[in-house]
Amino acid sequence: MVRTRLTLQTIDLHCGGEPLRLITTGYPPVPMGTVLERRRWAQQQADHVRRTLVLEPRGHRDMYAAVLLPPGRPDADLTVLFMHNEGYSTMCGHGTIALATALVEEGLFPATEPETVIRFEAPAGVVTAHAAVRRSAAGSAEVTGVRFDNVPSYLAARDLAIRPDGLDLPSGGPVKVDI
């Protein structure tokens, strides 16, 4: 008889009410590779974990989850894969803030004062979190705020003229957009 059992440990977090469930133990070992290869492996080999933690009855339609992996590139401290009800995202702002806070306050990442910098490799690229840190009266690290530098954006096209279907424009002409 084959017995299967999935035992996971998580920390439930939030940022401004947006949930994030951080998987701390029980996630299957993910082979090294690029972050996109690792995300593809997770989609194909470990999607049952995402469904277990994010969907009903343990999750809900707004639940996000994350798993931290060893970095795959030298300019990152950790790799993060973000998961949600429909699959895997390339980056998550509220998740980055919640992760930085939890890693520092739970002692899972070395805290430095007045700021702890954590470089997360995500499928979108490297996202750098800056956690403002102070020591509590008991000596533990407390995060008082987090900001992050997202991946660079770029201008692919300027002043494209489009005519959206179903939109009556007062000018009757096209709308100019930048991509």
C-alpha positions as CSV (number, residue, x, y, z in Angstrom):
1,M,0.0,0.0,0.0
2,V,1.3,3.4,-0.9
3,R,0.7,6.2,1.6
4,T,0.9,9.8,0.6
5,R,1.0,12.6,3.0
6,L,1.8,16.2,2.5
7,T,3.1,18.0,5.6
8,L,3.8,21.7,5.2
9,Q,4.6,24.5,7.6
10,T,3.8,28.0,6.8
11,I,3.7,31.5,8.2
12,D,0.7,33.6,7.4
13,L,1.5,37.2,6.7
14,H,-0.2,40.2,5.3
15,C,0.7,43.6,3.9
16,G,-2.1,46.2,4.2
17,G,-4.6,43.3,4.5
18,E,-3.3,41.5,1.4
19,P,-2.4,37.9,2.4
20,L,0.8,36.0,1.9
21,R,1.4,32.4,3.0
22,L,5.1,31.7,3.3
23,I,6.0,28.1,2.9
24,T,8.8,27.4,5.4
25,T,9.1,23.5,5.3
26,G,7.7,20.7,3.3
27,Y,8.0,22.1,-0.2
28,P,9.6,19.5,-2.6
29,P,13.3,20.2,-3.4
30,V,13.5,22.3,-6.5
31,P,16.4,21.6,-8.9
32,M,18.8,24.4,-9.6
33,G,18.4,26.3,-12.8
34,T,17.3,29.7,-14.0
35,V,14.4,31.2,-12.1
36,L,12.1,30.5,-15.1
37,E,13.2,26.9,-15.2
38,R,12.6,26.6,-11.5
39,R,9.1,28.1,-11.8
40,R,8.3,25.8,-14.7
41,W,9.4,22.8,-12.5
42,A,7.2,24.0,-9.7
43,Q,4.2,24.4,-12.1
44,Q,4.8,20.9,-13.5
45,Q,6.0,18.9,-10.4
46,A,4.7,20.8,-7.3
47,D,1.5,22.5,-8.3
48,H,-0.4,20.3,-5.8
49,V,1.3,22.4,-3.1
50,R,0.1,25.6,-4.6
51,R,-3.5,24.3,-4.9
52,T,-3.4,22.9,-1.3
53,L,-2.3,26.2,0.3
54,V,-4.0,28.8,-2.0
55,L,-7.4,27.3,-2.9
56,E,-10.4,26.4,-0.7
57,P,-10.7,25.1,2.0
58,R,-7.3,26.3,3.3
59,G,-7.1,29.4,1.1
60,H,-9.4,31.7,-0.9
61,R,-9.5,33.6,-4.1
62,D,-7.3,36.4,-2.9
63,M,-4.6,34.2,-1.2
64,Y,-1.0,34.5,-2.3
65,A,1.8,32.1,-1.3
66,A,5.5,32.1,-1.7
67,V,8.4,29.7,-1.4
68,L,12.0,30.8,-0.9
69,L,14.8,29.0,-2.7
70,P,18.6,29.4,-2.8
71,P,19.6,32.2,-5.2
72,G,20.2,31.3,-8.8
73,R,22.3,34.3,-9.5
74,P,25.2,36.1,-7.7
75,D,23.4,39.4,-7.3
76,A,20.5,37.9,-5.3
77,D,20.2,36.8,-1.7
78,L,17.2,34.5,-2.3
79,T,14.9,33.3,-5.1
80,V,11.2,33.7,-4.5
81,L,8.4,32.0,-6.4
82,F,5.0,33.7,-5.9
83,M,1.8,31.6,-6.3
84,H,-1.9,32.6,-6.4
85,N,-5.3,31.1,-7.3
86,E,-4.6,31.0,-11.0
87,G,-0.9,30.0,-11.0
88,Y,2.4,31.7,-10.6
89,S,3.2,35.4,-10.9
90,T,6.4,37.1,-12.0
91,M,6.5,39.4,-9.0
92,C,4.3,40.5,-6.1
93,G,4.7,43.9,-4.4
94,H,2.7,43.2,-1.2
95,G,4.4,39.8,-1.0
96,T,7.9,41.4,-1.2
97,I,7.0,43.8,1.7
98,A,5.5,41.0,3.8
99,L,8.5,38.7,3.1
100,A,11.1,41.3,4.0
101,T,9.3,42.0,7.3
102,A,8.9,38.3,8.2
103,L,12.4,37.3,7.3
104,V,13.9,40.1,9.5
105,E,11.4,39.8,12.4
106,E,11.5,36.0,12.5
107,G,15.3,35.9,12.4
108,L,15.4,34.1,9.0
109,F,17.6,36.8,7.4
110,P,20.4,38.7,9.3
111,A,19.0,42.0,10.4
112,T,21.2,45.1,10.2
113,E,20.3,48.6,11.5
114,P,19.1,51.0,10.5
115,E,18.3,49.1,7.2
116,T,18.3,45.5,6.1
117,V,18.6,45.0,2.3
118,I,17.3,41.8,0.8
119,R,17.7,41.1,-2.9
120,F,15.0,38.7,-4.1
121,E,15.4,37.0,-7.5
122,A,11.9,36.7,-8.9
123,P,10.8,35.6,-12.4
124,A,10.5,39.3,-13.3
125,G,14.1,40.0,-12.2
126,V,15.9,41.1,-9.1
127,V,13.7,43.1,-6.7
128,T,15.5,44.8,-3.8
129,A,13.7,45.3,-0.5
130,H,14.9,47.9,2.0
131,A,13.5,47.2,5.5
132,A,13.9,49.9,8.1
133,V,14.9,48.1,11.3
134,R,15.2,49.0,15.0
135,R,15.7,47.0,18.1
136,S,12.9,46.4,20.5
137,A,13.3,46.8,24.2
138,A,13.8,43.0,24.4
139,G,16.5,43.2,21.7
140,S,14.7,41.7,18.8
141,A,14.7,43.2,15.3
142,E,11.5,45.1,14.4
143,V,10.7,46.3,11.0
144,T,9.1,49.8,10.9
145,G,8.7,50.1,7.2
146,V,9.7,48.5,3.9
147,R,10.2,49.9,0.4
148,F,11.4,48.1,-2.6
149,D,13.2,48.8,-5.9
150,N,11.3,46.9,-8.6
151,V,12.8,45.7,-11.9
152,P,13.6,48.4,-14.4
153,S,10.9,49.5,-16.8
154,Y,11.4,50.7,-20.3
155,L,9.7,52.5,-23.1
156,A,9.0,50.1,-26.0
157,A,6.9,52.5,-28.1
158,R,5.8,56.1,-27.9
159,D,2.7,57.9,-29.1
160,L,0.9,54.9,-30.7
161,A,-2.5,55.9,-32.1
162,I,-5.2,53.4,-31.2
163,R,-9.0,53.4,-31.6
164,P,-10.4,51.2,-28.8
165,D,-13.6,49.2,-29.8
166,G,-16.7,50.4,-28.0
167,L,-15.2,53.7,-26.8
168,D,-16.8,56.9,-28.0
169,L,-14.1,59.5,-27.9
170,P,-15.2,63.2,-27.7
171,S,-12.6,64.1,-30.2
172,G,-13.5,61.3,-32.6
173,G,-9.9,60.7,-33.1
174,P,-7.5,58.1,-31.9
175,V,-6.0,57.8,-28.4
176,K,-2.3,58.2,-28.1
177,V,-0.6,55.7,-25.8
178,D,2.9,54.7,-24.7
179,I,3.9,51.1,-24.1
